[in-house]
């Protein structure tokens, strides 16, 4: 299991190297970003489970339209803890 402290340090170092002055900075395609996000969510859910959608919203997280629908739907907590974006994206 990876050390979260090392992950945070690595991401901080990578973020420090990014130049925000470049107006022509290359952007990753949306499809690639979605695949990376889905892979990270699978990894997270396998290790300890995901926060429920209502918890995410309560902590100030932004929800997509589909997540908002699941949040207000009369479904179980288990259903509200699924990675709904993996289904729609």
N, CA, C and O atoms as a printed pandas DataFrame, in Angstrom:
     atom_number atom_name residue_name chain_id  residue_number  x_coord  y_coord  z_coord
0              1         N          UNK        A               1    0.842   -1.170    0.000
1              2        CA          UNK        A               1    0.000    0.000    0.000
2              3         C          UNK        A               1    0.890    1.237    0.000
3              4         O          UNK        A               1    1.774    1.353    0.850
4              5         N          UNK        A               2    0.679    2.166   -0.935
5              6        CA          UNK        A               2    1.546    3.326   -1.028
6              7         C          UNK        A               2    1.388    4.258    0.176
7              8         O          UNK        A               2    0.314    4.363    0.770
8              9         N          UNK        A               3    2.479    4.921    0.512
9             10        CA          UNK        A               3    2.479    5.879    1.614
10            11         C          UNK        A               3    1.890    7.200    1.130
11            12         O          UNK        A               3    2.392    7.788    0.172
12            13         N          UNK        A               4    0.822    7.673    1.787
13            14        CA          UNK        A               4    0.158    8.903    1.356
14            15         C          UNK        A               4    1.069   10.104    1.507
15            16         O          UNK        A               4    0.983   11.044    0.717
16            17         N          UNK        A               5    1.939   10.095    2.504
17            18        CA          UNK        A               5    2.867   11.195    2.700
18            19         C          UNK        A               5    3.811   11.336    1.513
19            20         O          UNK        A               5    4.094   12.447    1.064
20            21         N          UNK        A               6    4.294   10.207    1.009
21            22        CA          UNK        A               6    5.180   10.234   -0.155
22            23         C          UNK        A               6    4.419   10.691   -1.394
23            24         O          UNK        A               6    4.958   11.446   -2.203
24            25         N          UNK        A               7    3.171   10.242   -1.557
25            26        CA          UNK        A               7    2.353   10.665   -2.692
26            27         C          UNK        A               7    2.143   12.167   -2.676
27            28         O          UNK        A               7    2.279   12.828   -3.705
28            29         N          UNK        A               8    1.809   12.715   -1.499
29            30        CA          UNK        A               8    1.582   14.149   -1.370
30            31         C          UNK        A               8    2.849   14.925   -1.712
31            32         O          UNK        A               8    2.794   15.945   -2.400
32            33         N          UNK        A               9    3.988   14.440   -1.229
33            34        CA          UNK        A               9    5.270   15.104   -1.502
34            35         C          UNK        A               9    5.564   15.090   -3.001
35            36         O          UNK        A               9    5.985   16.103   -3.560
36            37         N          UNK        A              10    5.344   13.951   -3.653
37            38        CA          UNK        A              10    5.579   13.830   -5.085
38            39         C          UNK        A              10    4.687   14.784   -5.864
39            40         O          UNK        A              10    5.160   15.487   -6.758
40            41         N          UNK        A              11    3.389   14.816   -5.531
41            42        CA          UNK        A              11    2.465   15.702   -6.235
42            43         C          UNK        A              11    2.814   17.169   -6.006
43            44         O          UNK        A              11    2.682   17.991   -6.913
44            45         N          UNK        A              12    3.258   17.494   -4.803
45            46        CA          UNK        A              12    3.673   18.876   -4.521
46            47         C          UNK        A              12    4.878   19.258   -5.353
47            48         O          UNK        A              12    4.942   20.367   -5.884
48            49         N          UNK        A              13    5.846   18.340   -5.474
49            50        CA          UNK        A              13    7.030   18.612   -6.283
50            51         C          UNK        A              13    6.657   18.791   -7.755
51            52         O          UNK        A              13    7.178   19.678   -8.431
52            53         N          UNK        A              14    5.763   17.954   -8.239
53            54        CA          UNK        A              14    5.327   18.078   -9.633
54            55         C          UNK        A              14    4.591   19.398   -9.860
55            56         O          UNK        A              14    4.798   20.063  -10.875
56            57         N          UNK        A              15    3.744   19.767   -8.925
57            58        CA          UNK        A              15    2.990   21.015   -9.056
58            59         C          UNK        A              15    3.918   22.223   -9.048
59            60         O          UNK        A              15    3.665   23.203   -9.750
60            61         N          UNK        A              16    4.995   22.162   -8.257
61            62        CA          UNK        A              16    5.949   23.275   -8.202
62            63         C          UNK        A              16    6.664   23.484   -9.530
63            64         O          UNK        A              16    7.115   24.593   -9.817
64            65         N          UNK        A              17    6.775   22.440  -10.342
65            66        CA          UNK        A              17    7.484   22.532  -11.624
66            67         C          UNK        A              17    6.626   23.093  -12.751
67            68         O          UNK        A              17    7.143   23.418  -13.820
68            69         N          UNK        A              18    5.342   23.207  -12.525
69            70        CA          UNK        A              18    4.440   23.671  -13.575
70            71         C          UNK        A              18    4.527   25.177  -13.697
71            72         O          UNK        A              18    4.429   25.900  -12.706
72            73         N          UNK        A              19    4.710   25.641  -14.913
73            74        CA          UNK        A              19    4.750   27.072  -15.182
74            75         C          UNK        A              19    3.361   27.531  -15.609
75            76         O          UNK        A              19    2.812   27.045  -16.598
76            77         N          UNK        A              20    2.802   28.463  -14.859
77            78        CA          UNK        A              20    1.482   28.975  -15.193
78            79         C          UNK        A              20    1.565   30.144  -16.172
79            80         O          UNK        A              20    0.534   30.661  -16.602
80            81         N          UNK        A              21    2.784   30.567  -16.531
81            82        CA          UNK        A              21    2.962   31.684  -17.448
82            83         C          UNK        A              21    2.713   31.295  -18.895
83            84         O          UNK        A              21    2.433   32.164  -19.721
84            85         N          UNK        A              22    2.804   30.048  -19.214
85            86        CA          UNK        A              22    2.658   29.592  -20.593
86            87         C          UNK        A              22    1.197   29.629  -21.018
87            88         O          UNK        A              22    0.349   28.977  -20.408
88            89         N          UNK        A              23    0.904   30.399  -22.073
89            90        CA          UNK        A              23   -0.474   30.476  -22.564
90            91         C          UNK        A              23   -0.803   29.306  -23.490
91            92         O          UNK        A              23   -1.970   29.054  -23.789
92            93         N          UNK        A              24    0.220   28.600  -23.939
93            94        CA          UNK        A              24    0.014   27.479  -24.858
94            95         C          UNK        A              24    0.391   26.156  -24.205
95            96         O          UNK        A              24    0.934   25.262  -24.854
96            97         N          UNK        A              25    0.102   26.045  -22.933
97            98        CA          UNK        A              25    0.420   24.811  -22.228
98            99         C          UNK        A              25   -0.437   23.677  -22.804
99           100         O          UNK        A              25   -1.649   23.827  -22.959
100          101         N          UNK        A              26    0.196   22.551  -23.117
101          102        CA          UNK        A              26   -0.588   21.426  -23.657
102          103         C          UNK        A              26   -1.535   20.878  -22.598
103          104         O          UNK        A              26   -1.203   20.825  -21.414
104          105         N          UNK        A              27   -2.706   20.476  -23.039
105          106        CA          UNK        A              27   -3.709   19.908  -22.137
106          107         C          UNK        A              27   -3.942   18.455  -22.513
107          108         O          UNK        A              27   -3.926   18.076  -23.684
108          109         N          UNK        A              28   -4.156   17.668  -21.490
109          110        CA          UNK        A              28   -4.458   16.256  -21.732
110          111         C          UNK        A              28   -5.877   16.144  -22.278
111          112         O          UNK        A              28   -6.764   16.892  -21.866
112          113         N          UNK        A              29   -6.095   15.210  -23.207
113          114        CA          UNK        A              29   -7.448   15.003  -23.732
114          115         C          UNK        A              29   -8.399   14.558  -22.617
115          116         O          UNK        A              29   -7.996   13.862  -21.685
116          117         N          UNK        A              30   -9.651   14.966  -22.724
117          118        CA          UNK        A              30  -10.657   14.619  -21.711
118          119         C          UNK        A              30  -10.778   13.118  -21.521
119          120         O          UNK        A              30  -10.958   12.638  -20.402
120          121         N          UNK        A              31  -10.679   12.386  -22.608
121          122        CA          UNK        A              31  -10.793   10.920  -22.521
122          123         C          UNK        A              31   -9.684   10.339  -21.643
123          124         O          UNK        A              31   -9.934    9.435  -20.845
124          125         N          UNK        A              32   -8.461   10.855  -21.788
125          126        CA          UNK        A              32   -7.342   10.387  -20.970
126          127         C          UNK        A              32   -7.552   10.760  -19.506
127          128         O          UNK        A              32   -7.313    9.942  -18.618
128          129         N          UNK        A              33   -7.997   11.990  -19.249
129          130        CA          UNK        A              33   -8.242   12.416  -17.874
130          131         C          UNK        A              33   -9.326   11.552  -17.228
131          132         O          UNK        A              33   -9.213   11.192  -16.056
132          133         N          UNK        A              34  -10.368   11.220  -17.979
133          134        CA          UNK        A              34  -11.443   10.385  -17.443
134          135         C          UNK        A              34  -10.933    8.983  -17.108
135          136         O          UNK        A              34  -11.315    8.406  -16.089
136          137         N          UNK        A              35  -10.074    8.440  -17.963
137          138        CA          UNK        A              35   -9.535    7.093  -17.701
138          139         C          UNK        A              35   -8.638    7.088  -16.470
139          140         O          UNK        A              35   -8.674    6.153  -15.670
140          141         N          UNK        A              36   -7.834    8.136  -16.323
141          142        CA          UNK        A              36   -6.958    8.240  -15.148
142          143         C          UNK        A              36   -7.802    8.376  -13.886
143          144         O          UNK        A              36   -7.542    7.709  -12.884
144          145         N          UNK        A              37   -8.808    9.235  -13.935
145          146        CA          UNK        A              37   -9.688    9.441  -12.786
146          147         C          UNK        A              37  -10.370    8.131  -12.397
147          148         O          UNK        A              37  -10.423    7.781  -11.218
148          149         N          UNK        A              38  -10.889    7.410  -13.386
149          150        CA          UNK        A              38  -11.565    6.138  -13.103
150          151         C          UNK        A              38  -10.602    5.134  -12.481
151          152         O          UNK        A              38  -10.972    4.408  -11.558
152          153         N          UNK        A              39   -9.368    5.086  -12.981
153          154        CA          UNK        A              39   -8.379    4.160  -12.423
154          155         C          UNK        A              39   -8.056    4.522  -10.976
155          156         O          UNK        A              39   -7.922    3.639  -10.129
156          157         N          UNK        A              40   -7.930    5.813  -10.694
157          158        CA          UNK        A              40   -7.668    6.241   -9.323
158          159         C          UNK        A              40   -8.836    5.902   -8.398
159          160         O          UNK        A              40   -8.625    5.492   -7.256
160          161         N          UNK        A              41  -10.054    6.068   -8.880
161          162        CA          UNK        A              41  -11.223    5.752   -8.069
162          163         C          UNK        A              41  -11.327    4.254   -7.798
163          164         O          UNK        A              41  -11.709    3.846   -6.701
164          165         N          UNK        A              42  -10.988    3.434   -8.794
165          166        CA          UNK        A              42  -10.991    1.982   -8.583
166          167         C          UNK        A              42   -9.966    1.596   -7.524
167          168         O          UNK        A              42  -10.231    0.759   -6.661
168          169         N          UNK        A              43   -8.806    2.211   -7.601
169          170        CA          UNK        A              43   -7.744    1.924   -6.639
170          171         C          UNK        A              43   -8.172    2.340   -5.233
171          172         O          UNK        A              43   -7.958    1.608   -4.267
172          173         N          UNK        A              44   -8.775    3.516   -5.130
173          174        CA          UNK        A              44   -9.229    4.021   -3.834
174          175         C          UNK        A              44  -10.344    3.154   -3.262
175          176         O          UNK        A              44  -10.331    2.831   -2.074
176          177         N          UNK        A              45  -11.311    2.775   -4.102
177          178        CA          UNK        A              45  -12.424    1.971   -3.607
178          179         C          UNK        A              45  -11.972    0.580   -3.191
179          180         O          UNK        A              45  -12.564   -0.015   -2.290
180          181         N          UNK        A              46  -10.930    0.050   -3.833
181          182        CA          UNK        A              46  -10.421   -1.270   -3.464
182          183         C          UNK        A              46   -9.706   -1.225   -2.121
183          184         O          UNK        A              46   -9.723   -2.203   -1.374
184          185         N          UNK        A              47   -9.084   -0.104   -1.814
185          186        CA          UNK        A              47   -8.313   -0.035   -0.576
186          187         C          UNK        A              47   -9.174    0.278    0.644
187          188         O          UNK        A              47   -8.963   -0.306    1.707
188          189         N          UNK        A              48  -10.141    1.191    0.513
189          190        CA          UNK        A              48  -10.910    1.536    1.707
190          191         C          UNK        A              48  -12.335    1.988    1.433
191          192         O          UNK        A              48  -13.027    2.385    2.370
192          193         N          UNK        A              49  -12.784    1.949    0.244
193          194        CA          UNK        A              49  -14.141    2.396   -0.051
194          195         C          UNK        A              49  -14.202    3.904   -0.226
195          196         O          UNK        A              49  -13.383    4.638    0.328
196          197         N          UNK        A              50  -15.161    4.353   -0.987
197          198        CA          UNK        A              50  -15.301    5.770   -1.292
198          199         C          UNK        A              50  -16.262    6.429   -0.312
199          200         O          UNK        A              50  -17.124    5.772    0.272
200          201         N          UNK        A              51  -16.101    7.738   -0.141
201          202        CA          UNK        A              51  -17.076    8.498    0.642
202          203         C          UNK        A              51  -18.386    8.496   -0.123
203          204         O          UNK        A              51  -18.402    8.405   -1.351
204          205         N          UNK        A              52  -19.470    8.595    0.603
205          206        CA          UNK        A              52  -20.758    8.665   -0.085
206          207         C          UNK        A              52  -20.905   10.031   -0.753
207          208         O          UNK        A              52  -20.232   10.992   -0.378
208          209         N          UNK        A              53  -21.775   10.104   -1.728
209          210        CA          UNK        A              53  -22.001   11.346   -2.452
210          211         C          UNK        A              53  -22.499   12.450   -1.508
211          212         O          UNK        A              53  -22.015   13.578   -1.605
212          213         N          UNK        A              54  -23.451   12.172   -0.593
213          214        CA          UNK        A              54  -23.863   13.224    0.344
214          215         C          UNK        A              54  -22.709   13.739    1.223
215          216         O          UNK        A              54  -22.637   14.933    1.514
216          217         N          UNK        A              55  -21.810   12.837    1.644
217          218        CA          UNK        A              55  -20.644   13.265    2.427
218          219         C          UNK        A              55  -19.750   14.188    1.610
219          220         O          UNK        A              55  -19.265   15.203    2.109
220          221         N          UNK        A              56  -19.541   13.826    0.358
221          222        CA          UNK        A              56  -18.711   14.647   -0.529
222          223         C          UNK        A              56  -19.311   16.033   -0.680
223          224         O          UNK        A              56  -18.600   17.034   -0.595
224          225         N          UNK        A              57  -20.617   16.095   -0.905
225          226        CA          UNK        A              57  -21.313   17.382   -1.055
226          227         C          UNK        A              57  -21.233   18.192    0.233
227          228         O          UNK        A              57  -21.002   19.400    0.191
228          229         N          UNK        A              58  -21.422   17.537    1.378
229          230        CA          UNK        A              58  -21.389   18.222    2.671
230          231         C          UNK        A              58  -20.013   18.824    2.961
231          232         O          UNK        A              58  -19.912   19.840    3.648
232          233         N          UNK        A              59  -18.954   18.197    2.439
233          234        CA          UNK        A              59  -17.595   18.696    2.655
234          235         C          UNK        A              59  -17.183   19.724    1.607
235          236         O          UNK        A              59  -16.023   20.134    1.555
236          237         N          UNK        A              60  -18.143   20.143    0.764
237          238        CA          UNK        A              60  -17.854   21.188   -0.212
238          239         C          UNK        A              60  -17.433   20.694   -1.578
239          240         O          UNK        A              60  -17.054   21.495   -2.432
240          241         N          UNK        A              61  -17.490   19.391   -1.805
241          242        CA          UNK        A              61  -17.126   18.837   -3.105
242          243         C          UNK        A              61  -18.167   19.167   -4.161
243          244         O          UNK        A              61  -19.359   19.252   -3.868
244          245         N          UNK        A              62  -17.708   19.351   -5.388
245          246        CA          UNK        A              62  -18.629   19.622   -6.492
246          247         C          UNK        A              62  -19.100   18.300   -7.077
247          248         O          UNK        A              62  -18.328   17.346   -7.178
248          249         N          UNK        A              63  -20.350   18.251   -7.455
249          250        CA          UNK        A              63  -20.937   17.049   -8.022
250          251         C          UNK        A              63  -21.366   17.311   -9.453
251          252         O          UNK        A              63  -21.782   18.418   -9.796
252          253         N          UNK        A              64  -21.262   16.277  -10.290
253          254        CA          UNK        A              64  -21.783   16.390  -11.651
254          255         C          UNK        A              64  -23.306   16.178  -11.593
255          256         O          UNK        A              64  -23.852   15.845  -10.541
256          257         N          UNK        A              65  -23.961   16.370  -12.697
257          258        CA          UNK        A              65  -25.420   16.239  -12.760
258          259         C          UNK        A              65  -25.864   14.852  -12.286
259          260         O          UNK        A              65  -26.826   14.738  -11.527
260          261         N          UNK        A              66  -25.183   13.819  -12.720
261          262        CA          UNK        A              66  -25.571   12.460  -12.365
262          263         C          UNK        A              66  -25.347   12.184  -10.880
263          264         O          UNK        A              66  -26.164   11.519  -10.243
264          265         N          UNK        A              67  -24.250   12.689  -10.330
265          266        CA          UNK        A              67  -24.006   12.520   -8.899
266          267         C          UNK        A              67  -25.069   13.251   -8.078
267          268         O          UNK        A              67  -25.509   12.760   -7.039
268          269         N          UNK        A              68  -25.470   14.414   -8.549
269          270        CA          UNK        A              68  -26.515   15.174   -7.857
270          271         C          UNK        A              68  -27.834   14.397   -7.860
271          272         O          UNK        A              68  -28.558   14.397   -6.865
272          273         N          UNK        A              69  -28.142   13.740   -8.971
273          274        CA          UNK        A              69  -29.353   12.917   -9.043
274          275         C          UNK        A              69  -29.294   11.759   -8.054
275          276         O          UNK        A              69  -30.284   11.455   -7.388
276          277         N          UNK        A              70  -28.131   11.113   -7.960
277          278        CA          UNK        A              70  -27.980   10.010   -7.012
278          279         C          UNK        A              70  -28.082   10.538   -5.585
279          280         O          UNK        A              70  -28.652    9.876   -4.717
280          281         N          UNK        A              71  -27.536   11.717   -5.340
281          282        CA          UNK        A              71  -27.565   12.297   -3.995
282          283         C          UNK        A              71  -28.995   12.502   -3.504
283          284         O          UNK        A              71  -29.295   12.246   -2.338
284          285         N          UNK        A              72  -29.880   12.964   -4.392
285          286        CA          UNK        A              72  -31.253   13.244   -3.963
286          287         C          UNK        A              72  -32.197   12.053   -4.146
287          288         O          UNK        A              72  -33.338   12.086   -3.687
288          289         N          UNK        A              73  -31.722   11.011   -4.813
289          290        CA          UNK        A              73  -32.562    9.832   -5.055
290          291         C          UNK        A              73  -32.752    9.023   -3.764
291          292         O          UNK        A              73  -31.859    8.988   -2.917
292          293         N          UNK        A              74  -33.906    8.380   -3.617
293          294        CA          UNK        A              74  -34.149    7.555   -2.434
294          295         C          UNK        A              74  -33.529    6.162   -2.587
295          296         O          UNK        A              74  -34.236    5.165   -2.730
296          297         N          UNK        A              75  -32.192    6.116   -2.552
297          298        CA          UNK        A              75  -31.477    4.839   -2.682
298          299         C          UNK        A              75  -30.623    4.625   -1.440
299          300         O          UNK        A              75  -30.431    5.541   -0.641
300          301         N          UNK        A              76  -30.118    3.420   -1.289
301          302        CA          UNK        A              76  -29.338    3.055   -0.099
302          303         C          UNK        A              76  -27.999    3.797   -0.045
303          304         O          UNK        A              76  -27.530    4.344   -1.043
304          305         N          UNK        A              77  -27.406    3.799    1.140
305          306        CA          UNK        A              77  -26.090    4.413    1.326
306          307         C          UNK        A              77  -25.046    3.717    0.473
307          308         O          UNK        A              77  -24.123    4.353   -0.036
308          309         N          UNK        A              78  -25.194    2.404    0.318
309          310        CA          UNK        A              78  -24.249    1.656   -0.515
310          311         C          UNK        A              78  -24.301    2.164   -1.958
311          312         O          UNK        A              78  -23.263    2.327   -2.599
312          313         N          UNK        A              79  -25.497    2.410   -2.461
313          314        CA          UNK        A              79  -25.635    2.941   -3.825
314          315         C          UNK        A              79  -25.031    4.343   -3.928
315          316         O          UNK        A              79  -24.477    4.712   -4.964
316          317         N          UNK        A              80  -25.141    5.110   -2.859
317          318        CA          UNK        A              80  -24.614    6.477   -2.866
318          319         C          UNK        A              80  -23.097    6.505   -2.712
319          320         O          UNK        A              80  -22.485    7.566   -2.832
320          321         N          UNK        A              81  -22.482    5.350   -2.446
321          322        CA          UNK        A              81  -21.030    5.274   -2.315
322          323         C          UNK        A              81  -20.364    4.704   -3.568
323          324         O          UNK        A              81  -19.144    4.545   -3.603
324          325         N          UNK        A              82  -21.148    4.398   -4.585
325          326        CA          UNK        A              82  -20.578    3.889   -5.830
326          327         C          UNK        A              82  -19.930    5.008   -6.626
327          328         O          UNK        A              82  -20.298    6.173   -6.480
328          329         N          UNK        A              83  -18.977    4.661   -7.460
329          330        CA          UNK        A              83  -18.353    5.637   -8.360
330          331         C          UNK        A              83  -19.266    5.768   -9.583
331          332         O          UNK        A              83  -19.053    5.113  -10.603
332          333         N          UNK        A              84  -20.260    6.604   -9.465
333          334        CA          UNK        A              84  -21.271    6.765  -10.519
334          335         C          UNK        A              84  -20.643    7.305  -11.799
335          336         O          UNK        A              84  -21.144    7.030  -12.889
336          337         N          UNK        A              85  -19.564    8.064  -11.690
337          338        CA          UNK        A              85  -18.922    8.627  -12.892
338          339         C          UNK        A              85  -18.324    7.535  -13.766
339          340         O          UNK        A              85  -18.221    7.706  -14.981
340          341         N          UNK        A              86  -17.932    6.429  -13.174
341          342        CA          UNK        A              86  -17.400    5.318  -13.974
342          343         C          UNK        A              86  -18.477    4.759  -14.904
343          344         O          UNK        A              86  -18.174    4.272  -15.994
344          345         N          UNK        A              87  -19.710    4.832  -14.475
345          346        CA          UNK        A              87  -20.819    4.330  -15.287
346          347         C          UNK        A              87  -21.139    5.299  -16.426
347          348         O          UNK        A              87  -21.330    4.879  -17.567
348          349         N          UNK        A              88  -21.197    6.592  -16.115
349          350        CA          UNK        A              88  -21.627    7.547  -17.139
350          351         C          UNK        A              88  -20.495    8.038  -18.024
351          352         O          UNK        A              88  -20.764    8.506  -19.131
352          353         N          UNK        A              89  -19.249    7.955  -17.595
353          354        CA          UNK        A              89  -18.151    8.424  -18.432
354          355         C          UNK        A              89  -17.450    7.238  -19.064
355          356         O          UNK        A              89  -16.489    7.416  -19.812
